[in-house]
């Protein structure tokens, strides 16, 4: 499966790191206003499509996703529910 690198703000990066989402690979935080994450092809497509459809930035889409209430047992179903 193809993977893609996305550049997001440090604030959003920290939120995603705390959530420990299985579909997103976060490395250690680096100095600077932006961070890089690696996502699977299907997640990348979903993020880009949502950003275009809602006319939002990638950061805003990830913030929307990170602030949803997915608990640990539901984490595997989290991305599926988000896509609906």
Secondary structure as a PSIPRED ss2 file (coil, helix, strand):
# PSIPRED VFORMAT (PSIPRED V4.0)

   1 X C   1.000  0.000  0.000
   2 X C   1.000  0.000  0.000
   3 X E   0.000  0.000  1.000
   4 X E   0.000  0.000  1.000
   5 X E   0.000  0.000  1.000
   6 X E   0.000  0.000  1.000
   7 X E   0.000  0.000  1.000
   8 X E   0.000  0.000  1.000
   9 X E   0.000  0.000  1.000
  10 X H   0.000  1.000  0.000
  11 X H   0.000  1.000  0.000
  12 X H   0.000  1.000  0.000
  13 X H   0.000  1.000  0.000
  14 X H   0.000  1.000  0.000
  15 X H   0.000  1.000  0.000
  16 X H   0.000  1.000  0.000
  17 X H   0.000  1.000  0.000
  18 X H   0.000  1.000  0.000
  19 X H   0.000  1.000  0.000
  20 X C   1.000  0.000  0.000
  21 X C   1.000  0.000  0.000
  22 X C   1.000  0.000  0.000
  23 X C   1.000  0.000  0.000
  24 X E   0.000  0.000  1.000
  25 X E   0.000  0.000  1.000
  26 X E   0.000  0.000  1.000
  27 X C   1.000  0.000  0.000
  28 X C   1.000  0.000  0.000
  29 X C   1.000  0.000  0.000
  30 X C   1.000  0.000  0.000
  31 X C   1.000  0.000  0.000
  32 X C   1.000  0.000  0.000
  33 X C   1.000  0.000  0.000
  34 X E   0.000  0.000  1.000
  35 X E   0.000  0.000  1.000
  36 X E   0.000  0.000  1.000
  37 X E   0.000  0.000  1.000
  38 X E   0.000  0.000  1.000
  39 X E   0.000  0.000  1.000
  40 X E   0.000  0.000  1.000
  41 X H   0.000  1.000  0.000
  42 X H   0.000  1.000  0.000
  43 X H   0.000  1.000  0.000
  44 X H   0.000  1.000  0.000
  45 X H   0.000  1.000  0.000
  46 X H   0.000  1.000  0.000
  47 X H   0.000  1.000  0.000
  48 X H   0.000  1.000  0.000
  49 X H   0.000  1.000  0.000
  50 X H   0.000  1.000  0.000
  51 X H   0.000  1.000  0.000
  52 X H   0.000  1.000  0.000
  53 X H   0.000  1.000  0.000
  54 X H   0.000  1.000  0.000
  55 X C   1.000  0.000  0.000
  56 X C   1.000  0.000  0.000
  57 X C   1.000  0.000  0.000
  58 X H   0.000  1.000  0.000
  59 X H   0.000  1.000  0.000
  60 X H   0.000  1.000  0.000
  61 X H   0.000  1.000  0.000
  62 X H   0.000  1.000  0.000
  63 X H   0.000  1.000  0.000
  64 X H   0.000  1.000  0.000
  65 X H   0.000  1.000  0.000
  66 X H   0.000  1.000  0.000
  67 X C   1.000  0.000  0.000
  68 X C   1.000  0.000  0.000
  69 X C   1.000  0.000  0.000
  70 X C   1.000  0.000  0.000
  71 X C   1.000  0.000  0.000
  72 X H   0.000  1.000  0.000
  73 X H   0.000  1.000  0.000
  74 X H   0.000  1.000  0.000
  75 X H   0.000  1.000  0.000
  76 X H   0.000  1.000  0.000
  77 X H   0.000  1.000  0.000
  78 X H   0.000  1.000  0.000
  79 X H   0.000  1.000  0.000
  80 X H   0.000  1.000  0.000
  81 X H   0.000  1.000  0.000
  82 X H   0.000  1.000  0.000
  83 X H   0.000  1.000  0.000
  84 X C   1.000  0.000  0.000
